[in-house]
Amino acid sequence: MREIRTLRSTWRGLETGLRRPLNGHEAGNGGYSQEVACGAPRQSSTLLLEGEEETCCRAWWPFATKSEKTDTLEATGLNNYAPPLYSTVKFLGSFEGKGHTMGGRLAGKVAIVTGGASGIGAATCRLFAKEGARGVVIADVNEAAGTILEADIRREGGNATFRPLDVTQESQWIETVDAVIAQYGRLDILVNNAGRSDPARPVVEQATGEAWDLMFAANAKGVFLGVKHAIPAMRRSGGGSVINVISVYALVGSPLGTAYSASKGAARAFTRTAAVQYAPEGIRVNSVFPGFVETPMTREVHAQPGVREERTALTPLGRLAMPEDIAWGILYLASDESSFVTGSELVIDGGMTAR
Ligand SMILES: NC(=O)c1ccc[n+]([C@@H]2O[C@H](COP(=O)([O-])OP(=O)(O)OC[C@H]3O[C@@H](n4cnc5c(N)ncnc54)[C@H](O)[C@@H]3O)[C@@H](O)[C@H]2O)c1
């Protein structure tokens, strides 16, 4: 890997995310340069490129588009966790490596992504659209962020539709699946990504029954309801792929937090049961286990003194994940490349649970 001589960023978060991949660069500090009035999570960055760097940068910035006029790489919504801002990154050097080429890995497929308005879900929606999905349904309780993402994806040439959905409400699931079939005629992919956490991270004695119920409603019951109502539509489409976004804290004990780990554990066990029950019909059900990811969900926790550093130290690859790191794994499980994979557990944690 050759050295990146200069990297200037106006956003600390961006520097954090790129520090490892772009080993050897110097990063300057800056402040937030722009707020978006509605508070929707979005970020726009510009890379000034020389020669082959475009390909390399795409490895880390897969949503970027090239401007022929200015020879810059425009990357909007790279990391869909706020604060909303615009960053400028200038590469004066170059580095070796192969970038991802975007293509039609989901050509013709229709997907619902719950919690699709933010973080991992939003990165997944963008990636699915870039990979040629015929329809990406952003299903979320956050209407403001969801409609902005829908517009962003459409502006970039993708096909996305926002639909309000509270995953804990069975009647809303029925309406959502009906609406998707009415609009697109089929359903191939369901990403059960919506979830909630408790930044207070109470230990067992501090946890309450009310908080437990809320957590299970979103993180476990929401997953069950989604699968239950997607299955008939997938059956009519000739098969399908469900991806449930769990957490490493369903795999290892958490020193803080209680109901979150337990609810994710329930979703983990449910995933394998559903996989076994529906494999004969070509409906695959897999799970993804993110480690520590920079998203709005973790913003408050990561802002607490020492937490980001502690989590980075717990991660052998030496950085926290970006939402796109998880989206790439979800894409694999959504695509036909994983046609022999069901009931599997894809851990994307930078080695955290391998220690
Ligand atoms: N960020 C991490 O470090 C991390 C780590 C492991 C697992 N996860 C899991 O990844 C998933 C996505 O989290 P994220 O970090 O991108 O968080 P996020 O807060 O950025 O996004 C979560 C989205 O889910 C939506 N949502 C919440 N409750 C909902 C409901 N009842 N119905 C519909 N939508 C709802 C929110 O509006 C939001 O848009 C979650 O299931 C989370 O538990 C995150």
The ligand as an ORCA input file, in Angstrom:
! r2SCAN-3c Opt
* xyz 0 1
  N     -24.719      0.456     15.811
  C     -24.193     -0.640     16.358
  O     -23.095     -0.606     16.928
  C     -24.931     -1.959     16.256
  C     -24.258     -3.100     16.681
  C     -24.908     -4.327     16.624
  C     -26.188     -4.402     16.129
  N     -26.822     -3.276     15.712
  C     -28.193     -3.420     15.222
  O     -28.258     -2.915     13.914
  C     -29.590     -2.474     13.662
  C     -29.552     -1.078     13.072
  O     -29.030     -0.212     14.051
  P     -28.271      1.154     13.725
  O     -27.061      1.153     14.552
  O     -28.180      1.374     12.277
  O     -29.285      2.164     14.435
  P     -30.042      3.475     13.943
  O     -30.607      4.053     15.182
  O     -29.180      4.311     13.074
  O     -31.208      2.897     13.030
  C     -32.270      2.179     13.570
  C     -33.496      2.515     12.761
  O     -34.559      1.687     13.246
  C     -35.711      2.491     13.301
  N     -36.650      1.892     14.249
  C     -36.534      1.793     15.593
  N     -37.604      1.206     16.112
  C     -38.427      0.927     15.060
  C     -39.695      0.318     14.953
  N     -40.343     -0.115     16.040
  N     -40.239      0.173     13.738
  C     -39.597      0.614     12.635
  N     -38.393      1.212     12.670
  C     -37.824      1.365     13.881
  C     -35.232      3.855     13.724
  O     -36.178      4.858     13.394
  C     -33.953      3.971     12.924
  O     -34.175      4.570     11.664
  C     -30.341     -2.569     14.990
  O     -31.117     -3.738     15.019
  C     -29.215     -2.649     15.997
  O     -29.599     -3.299     17.189
  C     -26.221     -2.049     15.759
*
